[in-house]
Amino acid sequence: MTSDLLLQLEQKVAHAVEVIELLRLHIEDLEHENAILKSEHEKWRRDLTALIKRFDQIDAPKSAPMQSRQPGKLQVTAQEEEFMTV
């Protein structure tokens, strides 16, 4: 009787250890995926910030006096060049 109970307990412990190991592996996968998503999110944030700055730069000359702008010349900043190459 006692050996049957010990055998059942041993089986339950083995099963619990197996489940814990599977969950640990799943957590590692989720942590890796989370790191990738955070990286993608940061890239999107940087790209959107650059785009907003670009729009601001495009809008800014419209409010500047006409004599400060040279007709026919398009000035491209380093940030805009970087953004256009992405």
Summary of the structure (lengths in Angstrom):
residues: 86
radius of gyration: 29.9
end to end distance: 71.2
largest distance: 100.1
contacts: 157
relative contact order: 0.06
helix: 85%
strand: 0%
